[in-house]
Amino acid sequence: AKLSLLYLELHNSMTICNYTLPGWASPRKDRNYRGDAEMDAKIYSAVTGETVTRKQLEDMGLRIFSLFRALNALYMNEKDQRNKHDLLPEWSFHPKSGASTLDHADLEVAKDMLYEELGWDKATGMPTRATLERLGMKAVADTLAMRGLLP
């Protein structure tokens, strides 16, 4: 889930069409259906001339996603993104013909797991100061803190 979100932000910001991606998969049985997980970093490096690793590229995606979350909190004037924003409609939890049902408790566990992977606060669903500063966004952390929106 983390990588899906980060690469969605990266693909949107770099205007890379992910119609044929993820490049991590291959249609070739002789490659065990494995592609190249470094492909996006290689494309970025080739186009910009700035060599980046997959980890550096994923941090760029996390930076974009965390900034989006910070802006969302600022515009909502709400720190509790977990319970005020990261919601599913109630019908998502009702049984449907031929479909499995989603459990409220399982969704909360999934949120905990995702927030931990992102370096976000589990109680609020907000990026922590440590995460924002690691990503070079101290000014964002300071602004959130000044507005009472930093966990």
N, C-alpha and C positions, 0 to 999 in steps of 0.2 A: 504494500500500500504506500509506504514511504516513497519508494522509487517511482511508482506510478505518478504520484503527486509532483515530485521534483522534476521528473522528465516532462510532464505536461507543461509545467511552467517554463522549462528550458526550451522545449519545442515551440511554444507560443512566442517566447521572446526572441528566439533566433530565426523565427519563421521557417523552421524545418518541418516539412510535411512528414508526419509519422504514419502516413497511409500504409507504407510498406514496412514500417518498423513495429515492434522493437527489433533492433539489429541483433539482439541477444539470441534470437531464434533463427534457425535456418530450416528450409524445407528439405535439406539433404540428409537422408538417413545415414550416409557414410560419415557425416560429421556429428552423429548422435543428436541431430536437430539443434546443434549449438551454433550460435552465430558469434558475434564479436561484441562483448560488453563494453569495449573501449571505443566503439565506432563513433559515438557522438563526440567524445573528446578529440578523436582524430579529425573529424570534420571541422570542429571548432578551430583546432590548431591550424588546419590547412587553409581555412578561409581567412582567419585573422592574423596568422603569422605568430600568434602567441601560443606557445606550447603549454598545454594543460593536461593534467592527469584526470582520470575518471573521478577521483575523489575531489579534486579542485572544481571540476564541472558540477558535481553533485552539491558542493557547498554553494556554488552560484545559484543553483536551483533552490536550495534551502534559504539563501539570502532573499531571493525573490518572494518565495512563499511566506517567509517570516515577515517581510515588509508588508505584504498584502494583509497578513493577519493583524499587524500593528495598525495599519490604516483602517481596517475594518473596525477595530476596537475604538480608534479615535472618532470615526464617523458615527458609530453607534453610541459612543460615550459609555462603553460597557466592557468591563474587564472579564466578566464571566462568559467567555465565548463558548465554553464547553456546554453550558446549560441554556444559553440564550441564542446560540448560533448553530452549533454542531448538532442539529436535530434532524430526525426523520419524521415524516408524517405518520400518524398513528396507523394508517392503513398498511404500512410496511410490516407491521407486526401481526397482521391478521392472516389466518390461513387462506390460501387461494387454491383453486383446483390445479393440481399438478405441480405446485410450487412449495418449497419448504418455507417455514416461517422463521422470522428473525426474532430473537429473544432480547428483551430489554437489557437484561443483565449481561448477555454476551456482547451487546453493543458497547456497554460501558467498559468492559474489559478490553475490547478492541480500541476504544479511545485511549485508555491508559497506555496500552502498548504503543500506539502510534505517537502519542505525545512524548513518550519516553524516547522513542527513536529520533524524533525531531528535536529533542532538547527543550521541550516546552513543559510548562507547569501542568501537572495532572489535574489539579483542582480547578484551574481556570481555562486551560487550553490556550494559554498565552506563551509566547517565547519568553524564556527567562533572560535576565540581564546577562548571565554568563554566555548563553547562546548568542545573543545579539552582539555582544562585545567580541566573541570569538569570530564572528562573521564580519567584523569591521563596522558594526552599526551602533557604536556607543551613543551617538547623537539621537538615534531612534529610541534607545533604552532610556536616555535622559528625558526625552519628550514624554514617553509613556509614564515615567516615574513622576514627572512634574504634574501630569494630569491624573495621577492616582490609578493608572491603568497597568502598571507593571506588577507582576505577582511578587 
